[in-house]
């Protein structure tokens, strides 16, 4: 539970930073060249996206979500449920942070 809160706060802080940085850019001159704010925003957003996608692609989670899971899984269905709930919370933070 503590780790989930830490990740949510980290994702929330990074999204807020990116939103504030993006708002300072002139609409007609957004550049994604190396060393620009646009490139920095793009890099951080890619890191957030990769973190969430990799979380959903974990082999233990995928194995448990199969129709006929392994007889002796490493993780219980309840554990996978908590894990997926945490990932969905991170995704929600990223998508809806601006509305808070």
Wavefront OBJ file of the C-alpha trace (Angstrom):
o trace
v 0.000 0.000 0.000
v 2.858 2.389 0.793
v 4.575 1.614 -2.501
v 1.342 2.257 -4.397
v 0.996 5.657 -2.742
v 4.619 6.467 -3.561
v 4.184 5.518 -7.208
v 0.943 7.472 -7.480
v 2.564 10.558 -5.988
v 5.581 10.165 -8.288
v 3.398 9.816 -11.385
v 1.218 12.702 -10.247
v 4.231 14.964 -9.689
v 5.746 14.096 -13.061
v 2.465 14.739 -14.864
v 2.056 18.107 -13.098
v 5.621 19.048 -14.033
v 5.007 18.132 -17.663
v 1.695 19.988 -17.833
v 3.268 23.135 -16.386
v 6.221 22.868 -18.749
v 3.996 22.312 -21.767
v 1.837 25.331 -20.952
v 4.876 27.598 -21.085
v 5.603 26.670 -24.708
v 4.318 28.883 -27.500
v 1.692 26.920 -29.458
v 3.296 27.478 -32.858
v 6.879 26.706 -31.981
v 6.827 23.406 -30.097
v 10.069 21.624 -30.865
v 11.084 18.103 -29.966
v 14.749 18.625 -30.837
v 17.429 17.463 -28.391
v 17.839 19.870 -25.466
v 14.419 21.527 -25.758
v 11.524 21.499 -23.289
v 9.437 19.633 -25.852
v 12.005 16.829 -25.975
v 12.125 16.700 -22.173
v 8.320 16.430 -22.000
v 8.344 13.709 -24.640
v 10.996 11.722 -22.755
v 9.212 11.864 -19.396
v 5.858 10.945 -20.934
v 7.512 7.992 -22.661
v 8.975 6.871 -19.322
v 5.542 6.992 -17.700
v 3.968 5.096 -20.600
v 6.680 2.443 -20.537
v 6.348 1.959 -16.781
v 2.619 1.350 -16.991
v 2.853 -0.916 -20.058
v 5.630 -3.007 -18.518
v 3.523 -3.389 -15.400
v 0.684 -4.894 -17.411
v 3.082 -7.194 -19.291
v 4.562 -8.961 -16.251
v 4.639 -12.707 -16.828
v 3.127 -13.535 -13.413
v 0.139 -11.304 -14.115
v -0.378 -12.654 -17.616
v -0.155 -16.250 -16.377
v -2.830 -15.637 -13.743
v -5.149 -13.906 -16.195
v -5.240 -16.921 -18.533
v -8.477 -18.857 -18.711
v -6.772 -21.951 -17.223
v -4.018 -20.656 -14.923
v -1.078 -22.777 -13.828
v -1.809 -25.266 -11.008
v 0.704 -23.709 -8.577
v 0.954 -20.022 -9.492
v 3.598 -17.740 -7.998
v 0.952 -15.130 -7.202
v -2.648 -15.605 -6.061
v -5.635 -14.148 -7.900
v -6.108 -11.726 -5.019
v -2.525 -10.542 -5.324
v -2.940 -9.995 -9.053
v -6.163 -8.101 -8.373
v -4.353 -5.763 -5.979
v -1.496 -5.337 -8.435
v -3.811 -4.510 -11.352
v -5.763 -2.113 -9.139
v -2.524 -0.314 -8.367
v -1.628 -0.067 -12.069
v -5.070 1.255 -12.907
v -4.633 3.857 -10.184
v -1.340 4.972 -11.776
v -3.042 5.189 -15.146
v -5.886 7.226 -13.669
v -3.412 9.612 -12.053
v -1.714 10.138 -15.417
v -4.949 10.673 -17.320
v -6.909 12.800 -14.875
v -4.286 14.683 -12.825
v -5.149 18.024 -14.411
v -8.755 17.768 -13.218
v -7.783 17.471 -9.527
l 1 2 3 4 5 6 7 8 9 10 11 12 13 14 15 16 17 18 19 20 21 22 23 24 25 26 27 28 29 30 31 32 33 34 35 36 37 38 39 40 41 42 43 44 45 46 47 48 49 50 51 52 53 54 55 56 57 58 59 60 61 62 63 64 65 66 67 68 69 70 71 72 73 74 75 76 77 78 79 80 81 82 83 84 85 86 87 88 89 90 91 92 93 94 95 96 97 98 99 100
